[in-house]
Amino acid sequence: MQRTLKLAESLEGSIRNRGIHASAIIIAPDDIINYIPVCTSKDADLLVTQFDGSIIENAGMLKMDFRFKTLTILRDAVRLIEKIHGIKNDLDSIPLDDKKNI
C-alpha cells in the first residue's frame, strides 16, 4: 500500500492527456520545432505541444487565443474602415507573410 501511495504522489499534478485548445495558436520567431517539442495531431496535420499554456509563454512563445469575441471585433473594424474611409479589406486574403501588414 505504501508503494502505491508513493507512486500516486509522484504522478499527482502531471498531465494526463493531450488536447488541442480550440482557439489558441502559438507564434514562434521562426520554425516552432527549433524552440519547443511538438508532435502531429491525430485528427489533422497540425503541430501540437504538450506544454501547458502558461509554460509556453515562459518558453518565449507568444500564445494567442482567437475567440469569437476577438473575431467579431476584427469583423466590425473591417466594416468601420470601409464605411468611414472607403477602404475595403478582406482579412482572409492577407498573406501571413505580407511584410506590409506586419
PyMOL commands that set and color helices and strands:
alter all, ss='L'
color gray80, all
select helices_A, chain A and resi 2-11+32-34+53-58+68-85+91-93+99-101
alter helices_A, ss='H'
color red, helices_A
select strands_A, chain A and resi 24-27+39-40+47-48+62-65
alter strands_A, ss='S'
color yellow, strands_A
deselect
rebuild
show_as cartoon
